[in-house]
Amino acid sequence: MVGGSWGPFPIENPQKLDRPFKVTVSYTHTCNLDCKLCYADCGRNPDRAEVTGETWKRHLSAWSEAGIVALLVEGGEPLHRPDCLDVLAHATPLMLTRLRTHGTLVDRAMASRLADMAVATVLVDLWGATARTHDFLVGAEGAFTATVKGVSELLRAGVPTQLLFILNRHNIAELQAWAELAYRLGVGTVGVLRPYPIGRARRSWRDIALPLAEMMAALDALRLPKGMTLMQSWHPNDGNCCWQMSAVNAWGDSIGCTYLREFVNYGNIASMSLQETWNHPLCQTLRAGSVEANCPGCSHSQGSHGGCRSTAYAFHGRWTAPDPFDEPLNRGVDLRELPDWMLRTLPRPQDPSVA
Amino acid sequence: MSCPTGCFERSRDLKIRPLPELDACLVYVPRPPRLLRLNMTAWLVLELCDGLDFDGLVDAYREVAGDRATAEQAIEQVRQGLTILSDARLVSVPQPQA
């Protein structure tokens, strides 16, 4: 399908901010699973170079003073680091705190503690309706059972809990059954996410990727159980979120968004403030949201243009490019085929759109 | 809000993040955790809810609004703002002392 509005270039983001109000922290690059879709390329062993819990607390306090009011903690698996709960407890009085986890480490005591500290939402990755599919994707037998148990404990403790599903070739046939499983568990909101070609997912892209039409057909065919809410970032909900995003990885590098983690580095917060990294020229460029094309439907629903910058850059090598995950902007891009430069570690193309 | 002689107080644990670029502000309420977006009117009324009664709020509101609101409009806008804020439990009205 060809469509969208092309030019006049550039189309600018209508919304601008001088300071970030939310931040994502990729708390650790360690995990107890071996996911084929891991964006952080996690290992098992603790990395002494990761930012310590006490240092994160100081950053959180400073960010709160600077006006940050929302936090997403993800990983790796954040709960794989024992100090994560203390950091979450420090965060919750300061900012709306959400946690993304695969849930296998959540037992009754941990769920109770998360409820007591008033974590706003726990987002749990569950990538199949069956143990066979989920365990295959996360590389660990028994993970499905452990995740479902973790979800049950969270809901039992009264923690608002949502399920996430990264759509790929191995689980697409289970999407409907997965939504029904979520409903049976008592989950009211689910998210179906696109796969991003970063980390291990980039290296296993040919094995996991799907044509856009197949993904859209699966989403169209999905019939949500009554009362359930769906979050999805394909057309007509493909936003260009960079204008409001900030993110820091486990080593303190400011990376704009965790989906940009392999493409940008605005500086390390050990030596500069988050605001200073936000003022990095590339960050300003991405926040301005200049794009070559927009999709009227997505622009209307999201208030931004051009769709996700991570997948736009991954497939086109330009920050201004249209997002090929958006049907009207796809223009014949086969999402199963990454550009050659993405299949190598380096070098990346010189983006002519950035001075 | 139902007590006309009470003084309006904003909840003490709120985190208010102005977003003047978007003509709004965000308010984080820790328990139960919520993040709310307020328009300029509600934001201004929230900032003024620091021990003033209704008449005091209207006076303070008019001082800031200047020519942009008549006396009648100011009363109505403060009333609407307080409705939003009290519905969201961002302000409380302590009972007047006997």
Interface residues (C-beta under 8 A of the other chain):
Chain A: Q15 K16 L17 D18 F21 S64 G67 I68 V69 A70 T92 P93 L94 M95 L96 T97 A118 V119 A120
Chain B: D13 K15 R17 P18 L19 E21 L22 L26 V27 Y28 P30 R31 P32 P33 R34 L35
